[in-house]
Amino acid sequence: MNNYEYIVASLPDICSGWKFADGTPEDYIEQITSQCSAQDNETIAFLQDGLKGDSLNCEFYRKAFSHKNRFIREYFLFDLNVRNAKVRFLNKALGRDAERDVLPLDGGEFEEGGLLEAVLSESDLLAREKGLDDLMWDKIDSLTVFHYFDIDVILGFIAKLSIVERWYRLDETTGKEMFKKLVDEVRGTFKGVEFHPQA
């Protein structure tokens, strides 16, 4: 059985001057995976492959859509819808065929399409990037609501960590704020849980 409570307890404390230089995202993921089962680590590895971006082709998405884990299925369905919508938006701006370079997979109904188009219409580059990540962050929240002691909340943390890492490269202040939010969110999920760490 996985000790998800201890995984959350192992997250770093945020203090003034905290930087990713004090520990890499890989360090945090290693802390998580060292406490997970082999089965959960396989699921985490699949998520990480998708977060890297290089694996995001039709074959990967097909595997994701048939994955046994609900978070994986729905996260990458949303991811595909966002990516295809971004391509269509760019094609429109360039006067190209709307379906050019779109991955030809059925992404189903995309309820957030209107919100995404509004974000993409933002003229400020950083505001647009932040808006896109906020949409993904909110989607992760919706996929992990009421999940407390299962792998989905851990997958959500890792997916958000990838967003935070990107913002540290773009803007350290924003990245620091987002990481504190992430840690507070996950620890808040476990608020009230009685903890008995081993000596």
C-alpha positions in Angstrom: 0.0 0.0 0.0 1.3 3.5 -0.9 1.8 6.0 1.9 0.5 9.1 0.2 0.4 11.0 3.5 4.2 10.6 3.8 4.7 11.7 0.2 3.0 15.0 0.9 5.0 15.4 4.1 8.3 15.0 2.1 7.6 18.1 0.1 10.0 21.0 0.6 9.2 23.9 2.9 9.0 27.3 1.2 11.0 30.1 2.8 12.3 33.5 1.8 14.9 33.1 -1.0 13.8 29.6 -1.8 14.9 28.6 -5.3 14.8 25.5 -7.5 18.6 25.5 -7.1 18.0 24.0 -3.7 16.5 20.9 -5.3 15.5 20.0 -8.8 12.1 18.8 -9.9 13.7 15.4 -10.4 14.7 15.4 -6.7 11.1 15.9 -5.7 9.8 13.3 -8.1 12.4 10.8 -6.8 11.1 11.4 -3.3 7.7 10.6 -4.5 8.5 7.5 -6.6 10.7 6.0 -3.8 7.5 5.7 -1.8 5.2 4.5 -4.5 4.5 0.9 -5.7 5.8 -0.4 -9.0 2.4 -0.1 -10.6 2.1 3.6 -9.6 5.6 4.3 -10.8 4.7 2.9 -14.2 1.8 5.4 -14.3 4.0 8.2 -13.2 6.6 7.3 -15.9 3.8 7.4 -18.5 2.8 10.9 -17.3 6.3 12.2 -17.4 6.8 10.9 -20.9 3.8 13.0 -22.0 5.0 16.0 -20.0 8.3 16.0 -21.9 6.5 16.8 -25.1 8.6 14.8 -27.5 6.3 11.8 -27.1 3.1 13.6 -28.0 2.1 11.9 -31.2 -1.0 10.0 -32.3 0.4 6.7 -30.9 1.0 8.2 -27.5 -2.4 9.8 -27.3 -4.1 6.5 -28.3 -2.3 4.8 -25.4 -3.3 7.6 -23.1 -6.9 7.4 -24.0 -7.0 3.6 -23.3 -4.9 3.9 -20.1 -6.4 2.2 -17.0 -5.8 5.4 -14.9 -8.6 8.0 -15.2 -6.4 11.0 -14.6 -4.1 9.9 -17.4 -7.0 9.5 -19.8 -8.7 12.8 -19.1 -5.5 14.8 -18.7 -4.2 13.9 -22.1 -7.6 14.2 -23.7 -7.6 17.8 -22.5 -4.0 18.3 -23.5 -4.8 17.1 -27.0 -7.8 19.4 -27.3 -5.7 22.4 -26.1 -2.9 21.7 -28.6 -5.2 21.1 -31.5 -7.1 24.3 -30.7 -3.8 26.3 -30.5 -2.8 24.9 -34.0 -6.2 25.9 -35.4 -6.0 29.4 -33.9 -2.5 29.8 -35.4 -3.6 28.5 -38.8 -6.5 31.0 -38.8 -4.1 33.9 -37.9 -1.8 32.8 -40.8 -4.6 32.3 -43.3 -3.9 28.5 -43.6 -6.2 25.6 -43.7 -7.7 25.2 -40.2 -6.8 21.5 -39.9 -3.2 21.7 -41.1 -0.9 20.0 -38.5 -3.8 19.1 -36.3 -3.5 15.6 -34.8 -6.3 13.6 -36.4 -7.8 12.1 -33.2 -11.3 12.5 -31.8 -10.8 14.8 -28.8 -14.5 14.8 -27.9 -16.4 17.8 -26.6 -14.1 20.7 -25.6 -16.0 22.7 -23.0 -13.1 25.1 -22.4 -12.7 26.0 -26.1 -14.2 29.5 -25.6 -11.9 30.2 -22.6 -8.9 29.0 -24.6 -9.6 31.3 -27.6 -9.9 34.3 -25.3 -6.5 33.4 -23.8 -4.9 33.0 -27.2 -6.2 36.4 -28.3 -4.2 38.0 -25.5 -1.6 40.3 -27.1 0.9 40.1 -24.2 3.1 37.0 -24.6 3.6 36.3 -20.9 0.0 36.9 -20.1 -1.0 34.5 -22.8 1.4 31.8 -21.5 0.2 32.3 -17.9 -3.4 32.1 -19.1 -2.7 28.8 -20.9 -1.1 27.3 -17.8 -3.9 28.6 -15.6 -6.4 26.6 -17.8 -4.3 23.5 -17.4 -3.9 24.1 -13.6 -7.7 24.4 -13.2 -8.2 21.3 -15.3 -5.8 19.4 -13.0 -7.8 20.7 -10.0 -11.0 19.4 -11.5 -9.5 16.0 -12.1 -8.2 15.6 -8.6 -11.1 17.1 -6.6 -12.1 14.7 -3.8 -9.0 12.6 -4.4 -7.1 12.3 -1.2 -5.3 9.0 -0.8 -4.8 7.7 -4.3 -2.4 8.1 -7.2 -4.4 10.8 -9.0 -3.5 13.5 -6.5 0.2 12.6 -6.9 -0.1 12.7 -10.7 -1.7 16.1 -10.4 1.1 17.4 -8.3 3.7 16.2 -10.8 1.8 17.7 -13.7 1.6 21.0 -11.8 5.3 20.8 -11.0 6.1 20.7 -14.7 4.2 24.0 -15.1 6.1 25.6 -12.1 9.4 24.5 -13.6 8.6 26.2 -16.9 7.8 29.4 -15.1 11.0 29.3 -13.2 12.7 29.5 -16.6 10.5 32.3 -17.8 10.0 34.3 -14.6 11.4 33.2 -11.2 9.0 35.4 -9.1 6.0 33.9 -10.8 7.5 30.4 -10.5 8.1 30.8 -6.8 4.6 32.0 -6.2 3.2 29.0 -8.2 5.3 26.5 -6.3 4.1 27.8 -2.9 0.6 27.6 -4.2 1.2 24.0 -5.3 2.6 22.9 -1.9 -0.1 24.7 0.0 -2.8 23.1 -2.1 -1.5 19.6 -1.7 -0.9 20.0 2.0 -4.3 21.5 2.4 -5.8 18.4 0.9 -4.4 16.4 3.8 -5.3 19.0 6.4 -6.6 17.2 9.5 -4.9 13.9 8.7 -3.2 12.5 11.7 0.4 12.1 11.0 2.8 9.7 12.8 6.1 9.8 11.0 8.5 7.0 11.8 11.6 8.0 13.8 
